[in-house]
Amino acid sequence: MAKPNYSFEKRQRELAKQKKKAEKESEKAARKRANQSQPDAEVADAPDGDPPARGD
């Protein structure tokens, strides 16, 4: 019976983790770019020059 190659399996797991992490980072960057291109609803609804009212 053949001996398991644990080093190969470990390397494959590490590569899979790196790929998944890179995909997450690229998705996060894409969301950030999309959010920057759209104006905030809160800022657009606030009257110019007046700070938001506080309920103190």
PDB file of N, CA, C and O in Angstrom:
ATOM      1  N   MET A   1       0.847  -1.182   0.000  1.00  0.00           N
ATOM      2  CA  MET A   1       0.000   0.000   0.000  1.00  0.00           C
ATOM      3  C   MET A   1       0.892   1.245   0.000  1.00  0.00           C
ATOM      4  O   MET A   1       1.939   1.269   0.647  1.00  0.00           O
ATOM      5  N   ALA A   2       0.468   2.272  -0.729  1.00  0.00           N
ATOM      6  CA  ALA A   2       1.247   3.495  -0.863  1.00  0.00           C
ATOM      7  C   ALA A   2       1.147   4.348   0.406  1.00  0.00           C
ATOM      8  O   ALA A   2       0.125   4.368   1.091  1.00  0.00           O
ATOM      9  N   LYS A   3       2.227   5.037   0.684  1.00  0.00           N
ATOM     10  CA  LYS A   3       2.291   5.916   1.847  1.00  0.00           C
ATOM     11  C   LYS A   3       1.634   7.261   1.494  1.00  0.00           C
ATOM     12  O   LYS A   3       1.907   7.806   0.424  1.00  0.00           O
ATOM     13  N   PRO A   4       0.772   7.810   2.375  1.00  0.00           N
ATOM     14  CA  PRO A   4       0.128   9.100   2.087  1.00  0.00           C
ATOM     15  C   PRO A   4       1.156  10.236   2.023  1.00  0.00           C
ATOM     16  O   PRO A   4       2.101  10.279   2.810  1.00  0.00           O
ATOM     17  N   ASN A   5       0.959  11.123   1.101  1.00  0.00           N
ATOM     18  CA  ASN A   5       1.852  12.266   0.947  1.00  0.00           C
ATOM     19  C   ASN A   5       1.228  13.472   1.658  1.00  0.00           C
ATOM     20  O   ASN A   5       0.518  14.270   1.046  1.00  0.00           O
ATOM     21  N   TYR A   6       1.504  13.586   2.952  1.00  0.00           N
ATOM     22  CA  TYR A   6       0.894  14.634   3.757  1.00  0.00           C
ATOM     23  C   TYR A   6       1.377  16.026   3.357  1.00  0.00           C
ATOM     24  O   TYR A   6       0.623  16.995   3.453  1.00  0.00           O
ATOM     25  N   SER A   7       2.612  16.129   2.916  1.00  0.00           N
ATOM     26  CA  SER A   7       3.127  17.431   2.493  1.00  0.00           C
ATOM     27  C   SER A   7       2.339  17.968   1.302  1.00  0.00           C
ATOM     28  O   SER A   7       2.008  19.153   1.257  1.00  0.00           O
ATOM     29  N   PHE A   8       2.043  17.109   0.353  1.00  0.00           N
ATOM     30  CA  PHE A   8       1.270  17.526  -0.819  1.00  0.00           C
ATOM     31  C   PHE A   8      -0.125  17.968  -0.408  1.00  0.00           C
ATOM     32  O   PHE A   8      -0.614  19.000  -0.867  1.00  0.00           O
ATOM     33  N   GLU A   9      -0.769  17.185   0.462  1.00  0.00           N
ATOM     34  CA  GLU A   9      -2.121  17.513   0.913  1.00  0.00           C
ATOM     35  C   GLU A   9      -2.134  18.852   1.660  1.00  0.00           C
ATOM     36  O   GLU A   9      -3.035  19.669   1.469  1.00  0.00           O
ATOM     37  N   LYS A  10      -1.134  19.065   2.506  1.00  0.00           N
ATOM     38  CA  LYS A  10      -1.045  20.309   3.256  1.00  0.00           C
ATOM     39  C   LYS A  10      -0.860  21.491   2.310  1.00  0.00           C
ATOM     40  O   LYS A  10      -1.495  22.532   2.478  1.00  0.00           O
ATOM     41  N   ARG A  11      -0.004  21.330   1.332  1.00  0.00           N
ATOM     42  CA  ARG A  11       0.241  22.406   0.364  1.00  0.00           C
ATOM     43  C   ARG A  11      -1.034  22.726  -0.424  1.00  0.00           C
ATOM     44  O   ARG A  11      -1.318  23.893  -0.693  1.00  0.00           O
ATOM     45  N   GLN A  12      -1.786  21.717  -0.786  1.00  0.00           N
ATOM     46  CA  GLN A  12      -3.036  21.939  -1.510  1.00  0.00           C
ATOM     47  C   GLN A  12      -4.037  22.703  -0.645  1.00  0.00           C
ATOM     48  O   GLN A  12      -4.740  23.585  -1.137  1.00  0.00           O
ATOM     49  N   ARG A  13      -4.102  22.362   0.650  1.00  0.00           N
ATOM     50  CA  ARG A  13      -4.996  23.084   1.560  1.00  0.00           C
ATOM     51  C   ARG A  13      -4.571  24.542   1.690  1.00  0.00           C
ATOM     52  O   ARG A  13      -5.409  25.445   1.690  1.00  0.00           O
ATOM     53  N   GLU A  14      -3.249  24.767   1.803  1.00  0.00           N
ATOM     54  CA  GLU A  14      -2.741  26.136   1.922  1.00  0.00           C
ATOM     55  C   GLU A  14      -3.058  26.945   0.666  1.00  0.00           C
ATOM     56  O   GLU A  14      -3.449  28.108   0.763  1.00  0.00           O
ATOM     57  N   LEU A  15      -2.896  26.345  -0.505  1.00  0.00           N
ATOM     58  CA  LEU A  15      -3.205  27.034  -1.757  1.00  0.00           C
ATOM     59  C   LEU A  15      -4.693  27.364  -1.848  1.00  0.00           C
ATOM     60  O   LEU A  15      -5.064  28.436  -2.326  1.00  0.00           O
ATOM     61  N   ALA A  16      -5.532  26.459  -1.397  1.00  0.00           N
ATOM     62  CA  ALA A  16      -6.977  26.688  -1.418  1.00  0.00           C
ATOM     63  C   ALA A  16      -7.333  27.849  -0.484  1.00  0.00           C
ATOM     64  O   ALA A  16      -8.171  28.683  -0.826  1.00  0.00           O
ATOM     65  N   LYS A  17      -6.707  27.906   0.683  1.00  0.00           N
ATOM     66  CA  LYS A  17      -6.956  28.995   1.623  1.00  0.00           C
ATOM     67  C   LYS A  17      -6.529  30.328   1.024  1.00  0.00           C
ATOM     68  O   LYS A  17      -7.249  31.320   1.132  1.00  0.00           O
ATOM     69  N   GLN A  18      -5.347  30.352   0.387  1.00  0.00           N
ATOM     70  CA  GLN A  18      -4.856  31.582  -0.220  1.00  0.00           C
ATOM     71  C   GLN A  18      -5.797  32.061  -1.331  1.00  0.00           C
ATOM     72  O   GLN A  18      -6.070  33.255  -1.452  1.00  0.00           O
ATOM     73  N   LYS A  19      -6.282  31.130  -2.130  1.00  0.00           N
ATOM     74  CA  LYS A  19      -7.188  31.475  -3.224  1.00  0.00           C
ATOM     75  C   LYS A  19      -8.491  32.045  -2.674  1.00  0.00           C
ATOM     76  O   LYS A  19      -8.997  33.047  -3.178  1.00  0.00           O
ATOM     77  N   LYS A  20      -9.029  31.404  -1.642  1.00  0.00           N
ATOM     78  CA  LYS A  20     -10.276  31.862  -1.038  1.00  0.00           C
ATOM     79  C   LYS A  20     -10.097  33.252  -0.429  1.00  0.00           C
ATOM     80  O   LYS A  20     -10.975  34.104  -0.562  1.00  0.00           O
ATOM     81  N   LYS A  21      -8.964  33.486   0.239  1.00  0.00           N
ATOM     82  CA  LYS A  21      -8.692  34.778   0.845  1.00  0.00           C
ATOM     83  C   LYS A  21      -8.573  35.862  -0.221  1.00  0.00           C
ATOM     84  O   LYS A  21      -9.094  36.963  -0.044  1.00  0.00           O
ATOM     85  N   ALA A  22      -7.897  35.562  -1.318  1.00  0.00           N
ATOM     86  CA  ALA A  22      -7.747  36.531  -2.409  1.00  0.00           C
ATOM     87  C   ALA A  22      -9.103  36.863  -3.024  1.00  0.00           C
ATOM     88  O   ALA A  22      -9.363  38.020  -3.353  1.00  0.00           O
ATOM     89  N   GLU A  23      -9.971  35.866  -3.183  1.00  0.00           N
ATOM     90  CA  GLU A  23     -11.308  36.110  -3.724  1.00  0.00           C
ATOM     91  C   GLU A  23     -12.115  37.001  -2.788  1.00  0.00           C
ATOM     92  O   GLU A  23     -12.813  37.907  -3.244  1.00  0.00           O
ATOM     93  N   LYS A  24     -12.025  36.752  -1.482  1.00  0.00           N
ATOM     94  CA  LYS A  24     -12.743  37.572  -0.506  1.00  0.00           C
ATOM     95  C   LYS A  24     -12.262  39.016  -0.571  1.00  0.00           C
ATOM     96  O   LYS A  24     -13.072  39.943  -0.556  1.00  0.00           O
ATOM     97  N   GLU A  25     -10.929  39.214  -0.646  1.00  0.00           N
ATOM     98  CA  GLU A  25     -10.381  40.560  -0.695  1.00  0.00           C
ATOM     99  C   GLU A  25     -10.821  41.290  -1.959  1.00  0.00           C
ATOM    100  O   GLU A  25     -11.121  42.483  -1.911  1.00  0.00           O
ATOM    101  N   SER A  26     -10.863  40.589  -3.084  1.00  0.00           N
ATOM    102  CA  SER A  26     -11.278  41.237  -4.327  1.00  0.00           C
ATOM    103  C   SER A  26     -12.766  41.590  -4.281  1.00  0.00           C
ATOM    104  O   SER A  26     -13.164  42.639  -4.788  1.00  0.00           O
ATOM    105  N   GLU A  27     -13.590  40.730  -3.683  1.00  0.00           N
ATOM    106  CA  GLU A  27     -15.018  41.037  -3.534  1.00  0.00           C
ATOM    107  C   GLU A  27     -15.213  42.231  -2.607  1.00  0.00           C
ATOM    108  O   GLU A  27     -16.059  43.088  -2.863  1.00  0.00           O
ATOM    109  N   LYS A  28     -14.438  42.288  -1.540  1.00  0.00           N
ATOM    110  CA  LYS A  28     -14.524  43.394  -0.603  1.00  0.00           C
ATOM    111  C   LYS A  28     -14.131  44.708  -1.285  1.00  0.00           C
ATOM    112  O   LYS A  28     -14.778  45.736  -1.085  1.00  0.00           O
ATOM    113  N   ALA A  29     -13.071  44.665  -2.087  1.00  0.00           N
ATOM    114  CA  ALA A  29     -12.635  45.857  -2.818  1.00  0.00           C
ATOM    115  C   ALA A  29     -13.695  46.287  -3.833  1.00  0.00           C
ATOM    116  O   ALA A  29     -13.920  47.483  -4.020  1.00  0.00           O
ATOM    117  N   ALA A  30     -14.339  45.336  -4.481  1.00  0.00           N
ATOM    118  CA  ALA A  30     -15.382  45.658  -5.453  1.00  0.00           C
ATOM    119  C   ALA A  30     -16.571  46.310  -4.753  1.00  0.00           C
ATOM    120  O   ALA A  30     -17.136  47.277  -5.263  1.00  0.00           O
ATOM    121  N   ARG A  31     -16.952  45.790  -3.597  1.00  0.00           N
ATOM    122  CA  ARG A  31     -18.059  46.394  -2.840  1.00  0.00           C
ATOM    123  C   ARG A  31     -17.696  47.816  -2.412  1.00  0.00           C
ATOM    124  O   ARG A  31     -18.527  48.722  -2.466  1.00  0.00           O
ATOM    125  N   LYS A  32     -16.444  48.000  -1.988  1.00  0.00           N
ATOM    126  CA  LYS A  32     -15.995  49.316  -1.547  1.00  0.00           C
ATOM    127  C   LYS A  32     -16.052  50.310  -2.707  1.00  0.00           C
ATOM    128  O   LYS A  32     -16.501  51.443  -2.537  1.00  0.00           O
ATOM    129  N   ARG A  33     -15.597  49.881  -3.889  1.00  0.00           N
ATOM    130  CA  ARG A  33     -15.645  50.758  -5.067  1.00  0.00           C
ATOM    131  C   ARG A  33     -17.090  51.088  -5.431  1.00  0.00           C
ATOM    132  O   ARG A  33     -17.388  52.221  -5.811  1.00  0.00           O
ATOM    133  N   ALA A  34     -17.980  50.122  -5.321  1.00  0.00           N
ATOM    134  CA  ALA A  34     -19.390  50.335  -5.650  1.00  0.00           C
ATOM    135  C   ALA A  34     -20.019  51.316  -4.661  1.00  0.00           C
ATOM    136  O   ALA A  34     -20.819  52.167  -5.052  1.00  0.00           O
ATOM    137  N   ASN A  35     -19.664  51.200  -3.401  1.00  0.00           N
ATOM    138  CA  ASN A  35     -20.220  52.095  -2.385  1.00  0.00           C
ATOM    139  C   ASN A  35     -19.692  53.513  -2.542  1.00  0.00           C
ATOM    140  O   ASN A  35     -20.406  54.471  -2.245  1.00  0.00           O
ATOM    141  N   GLN A  36     -18.464  53.664  -3.000  1.00  0.00           N
ATOM    142  CA  GLN A  36     -17.905  54.997  -3.184  1.00  0.00           C
ATOM    143  C   GLN A  36     -18.560  55.715  -4.353  1.00  0.00           C
ATOM    144  O   GLN A  36     -18.666  56.941  -4.341  1.00  0.00           O
ATOM    145  N   SER A  37     -18.994  54.981  -5.348  1.00  0.00           N
ATOM    146  CA  SER A  37     -19.601  55.602  -6.516  1.00  0.00           C
ATOM    147  C   SER A  37     -21.037  56.048  -6.241  1.00  0.00           C
ATOM    148  O   SER A  37     -21.554  56.918  -6.942  1.00  0.00           O
ATOM    149  N   GLN A  38     -21.688  55.465  -5.231  1.00  0.00           N
ATOM    150  CA  GLN A  38     -23.056  55.834  -4.881  1.00  0.00           C
ATOM    151  C   GLN A  38     -23.031  56.792  -3.695  1.00  0.00           C
ATOM    152  O   GLN A  38     -22.340  56.520  -2.713  1.00  0.00           O
ATOM    153  N   PRO A  39     -23.768  57.912  -3.755  1.00  0.00           N
ATOM    154  CA  PRO A  39     -23.792  58.843  -2.619  1.00  0.00           C
ATOM    155  C   PRO A  39     -24.559  58.247  -1.449  1.00  0.00           C
ATOM    156  O   PRO A  39     -25.474  57.445  -1.636  1.00  0.00           O
ATOM    157  N   ASP A  40     -24.180  58.643  -0.246  1.00  0.00           N
ATOM    158  CA  ASP A  40     -24.885  58.176   0.949  1.00  0.00           C
ATOM    159  C   ASP A  40     -26.267  58.800   1.020  1.00  0.00           C
ATOM    160  O   ASP A  40     -26.429  59.989   0.748  1.00  0.00           O
ATOM    161  N   ALA A  41     -27.256  58.009   1.381  1.00  0.00           N
ATOM    162  CA  ALA A  41     -28.628  58.490   1.487  1.00  0.00           C
ATOM    163  C   ALA A  41     -28.763  59.474   2.650  1.00  0.00           C
ATOM    164  O   ALA A  41     -29.495  60.458   2.543  1.00  0.00           O
ATOM    165  N   GLU A  42     -28.067  59.219   3.752  1.00  0.00           N
ATOM    166  CA  GLU A  42     -28.157  60.081   4.926  1.00  0.00           C
ATOM    167  C   GLU A  42     -27.601  61.461   4.622  1.00  0.00           C
ATOM    168  O   GLU A  42     -28.188  62.465   5.026  1.00  0.00           O
ATOM    169  N   VAL A  43     -26.495  61.526   3.928  1.00  0.00           N
ATOM    170  CA  VAL A  43     -25.872  62.801   3.595  1.00  0.00           C
ATOM    171  C   VAL A  43     -26.745  63.562   2.604  1.00  0.00           C
ATOM    172  O   VAL A  43     -26.874  64.781   2.717  1.00  0.00           O
ATOM    173  N   ALA A  44     -27.338  62.885   1.649  1.00  0.00           N
ATOM    174  CA  ALA A  44     -28.170  63.532   0.641  1.00  0.00           C
ATOM    175  C   ALA A  44     -29.462  64.075   1.254  1.00  0.00           C
ATOM    176  O   ALA A  44     -29.967  65.096   0.787  1.00  0.00           O
ATOM    177  N   ASP A  45     -30.008  63.433   2.278  1.00  0.00           N
ATOM    178  CA  ASP A  45     -31.263  63.852   2.889  1.00  0.00           C
ATOM    179  C   ASP A  45     -31.084  64.980   3.903  1.00  0.00           C
ATOM    180  O   ASP A  45     -32.051  65.674   4.218  1.00  0.00           O
ATOM    181  N   ALA A  46     -29.882  65.178   4.417  1.00  0.00           N
ATOM    182  CA  ALA A  46     -29.643  66.207   5.419  1.00  0.00           C
ATOM    183  C   ALA A  46     -29.649  67.576   4.751  1.00  0.00           C
ATOM    184  O   ALA A  46     -29.109  67.727   3.655  1.00  0.00           O
ATOM    185  N   PRO A  47     -30.266  68.598   5.408  1.00  0.00           N
ATOM    186  CA  PRO A  47     -30.251  69.947   4.837  1.00  0.00           C
ATOM    187  C   PRO A  47     -28.832  70.511   4.867  1.00  0.00           C
ATOM    188  O   PRO A  47     -28.053  70.213   5.773  1.00  0.00           O
ATOM    189  N   ASP A  48     -28.516  71.310   3.886  1.00  0.00           N
ATOM    190  CA  ASP A  48     -27.165  71.878   3.791  1.00  0.00           C
ATOM    191  C   ASP A  48     -26.940  72.911   4.886  1.00  0.00           C
ATOM    192  O   ASP A  48     -27.797  73.757   5.141  1.00  0.00           O
ATOM    193  N   GLY A  49     -25.777  72.832   5.532  1.00  0.00           N
ATOM    194  CA  GLY A  49     -25.392  73.829   6.537  1.00  0.00           C
ATOM    195  C   GLY A  49     -25.905  73.526   7.931  1.00  0.00           C
ATOM    196  O   GLY A  49     -25.310  74.008   8.894  1.00  0.00           O
ATOM    197  N   ASP A  50     -26.958  72.768   8.099  1.00  0.00           N
ATOM    198  CA  ASP A  50     -27.502  72.486   9.426  1.00  0.00           C
ATOM    199  C   ASP A  50     -27.041  71.113   9.896  1.00  0.00           C
ATOM    200  O   ASP A  50     -27.171  70.132   9.164  1.00  0.00           O
ATOM    201  N   PRO A  51     -26.499  71.036  11.116  1.00  0.00           N
ATOM    202  CA  PRO A  51     -26.132  69.728  11.638  1.00  0.00           C
ATOM    203  C   PRO A  51     -27.380  68.914  11.965  1.00  0.00           C
ATOM    204  O   PRO A  51     -28.438  69.498  12.197  1.00  0.00           O
ATOM    205  N   PRO A  52     -27.294  67.607  11.990  1.00  0.00           N
ATOM    206  CA  PRO A  52     -28.468  66.792  12.333  1.00  0.00           C
ATOM    207  C   PRO A  52     -28.984  67.120  13.730  1.00  0.00           C
ATOM    208  O   PRO A  52     -28.191  67.374  14.637  1.00  0.00           O
ATOM    209  N   ALA A  53     -30.277  67.116  13.910  1.00  0.00           N
ATOM    210  CA  ALA A  53     -30.896  67.419  15.197  1.00  0.00           C
ATOM    211  C   ALA A  53     -30.639  66.283  16.170  1.00  0.00           C
ATOM    212  O   ALA A  53     -30.651  65.109  15.798  1.00  0.00           O
ATOM    213  N   ARG A  54     -30.402  66.662  17.448  1.00  0.00           N
ATOM    214  CA  ARG A  54     -30.177  65.659  18.493  1.00  0.00           C
ATOM    215  C   ARG A  54     -31.372  65.672  19.438  1.00  0.00           C
ATOM    216  O   ARG A  54     -31.967  66.719  19.690  1.00  0.00           O
ATOM    217  N   GLY A  55     -31.707  64.523  19.946  1.00  0.00           N
ATOM    218  CA  GLY A  55     -32.858  64.403  20.846  1.00  0.00           C
ATOM    219  C   GLY A  55     -32.466  64.422  22.314  1.00  0.00           C
ATOM    220  O   GLY A  55     -32.948  63.591  23.083  1.00  0.00           O
ATOM    221  N   ASP A  56     -31.588  65.363  22.732  1.00  0.00           N
ATOM    222  CA  ASP A  56     -31.164  65.438  24.134  1.00  0.00           C
ATOM    223  C   ASP A  56     -32.143  66.195  24.964  1.00  0.00           C
ATOM    224  O   ASP A  56     -31.940  66.352  26.168  1.00  0.00           O
TER     225      ASP A  56
END
